[in-house]
Amino acid sequence: MPERRSPPTERVTQVLNLLAEHAGAPLPLAVIAERLDLSKPTCLGILTTLTETGFAHRTEDKTYRLGPALTRIGRAAEGGIAPLDVLVPFLHTLHKDLGLGCLLTTLRDGDLVVVGRVGAITVGGPRDLVGERFPAIPPLGLPELLWSSDQVVDSWLDQPPLLPVAARRSTLRRIVREARASGFLVERLTEAPAARNDVLADLVTSGMSEAVITTLRRYLPDVDWAEFTASVPEGTTDVGTIHAPVHDHHGNQRYTISVVAGRRRVPARTCAMWTRTIADRAREASAAIGGQSPWEL
């Protein structure tokens, strides 16, 4: 069937989008009409209907802002599948631009859950991963919450860790501060493969008895957070995964986009391009679901 468009509907969405862009400063009728190239009678008709239905609000000084009805719609969209429909295309874009596998993760009921994947994932094996859950217990889950509030990070750190933590808490706090400023976190490959978080995640979700898991965990190195950095190292570096946050309209870290490289001796120039690209796409993804990072305000 030929594509059919509705000019009246387009004008309504233009008005709503303009009001959303100026949420902190209500606009008068004349300004709205001028910016959207609408006649005042047409613009007034749209605003009157939106006001009557609660999608816009007319203030005492005859300016307009978004109305309370949009809150209900926003909550319904946020709680449903809509965010995933919006966010997965950003994974496809990253995969196309970088040629690397991409993951979308979130925290649910204390677990780290993989909710999206595009491309092959070298770190973590050949599994599809989508739908798999891992306990968000230190050291697992850091990329999924470090762009949240300090209270969320502290609550995570206060849990009994899966591995002994050899580093001071101040070391991790420094990494958190730097990642919030840069907008990305690089998880480097370590010299000992068994020290990688994906191996620990596989172990604790293996289905083996708790006694066996506890015994095997003793063979893993203590946690020192040395694999994480929020800057691009000079020279070359062994890049495992690069993470960036997706925030909701409350400023909470709702999802995490991860690019899985799994490559040794990556030049600084390439690493910088990867980190810049994933941080940019994550900011765009946040904007697409109406969110923004509180650390960039």
Secondary structure as UniProt FT lines:
FT   HELIX           7..21
FT   TURN            22..24
FT   STRAND          27..28
FT   HELIX           29..35
FT   TURN            36..37
FT   HELIX           40..52
FT   TURN            53..54
FT   STRAND          56..58
FT   TURN            60..61
FT   STRAND          63..66
FT   HELIX           69..79
FT   HELIX           82..98
FT   STRAND          101..108
FT   TURN            109..110
FT   STRAND          111..118
FT   TURN            123..124
FT   TURN            130..131
FT   STRAND          133..135
FT   TURN            138..141
FT   HELIX           142..144
FT   TURN            145..147
FT   HELIX           150..157
FT   HELIX           169..182
FT   STRAND          185..188
FT   HELIX           193..195
FT   HELIX           197..204
FT   HELIX           210..217
FT   TURN            218..219
FT   TURN            226..227
FT   STRAND          228..229
FT   STRAND          236..247
FT   TURN            249..250
FT   STRAND          253..267
FT   HELIX           268..288
FT   TURN            289..290
FT   HELIX           294..296
//
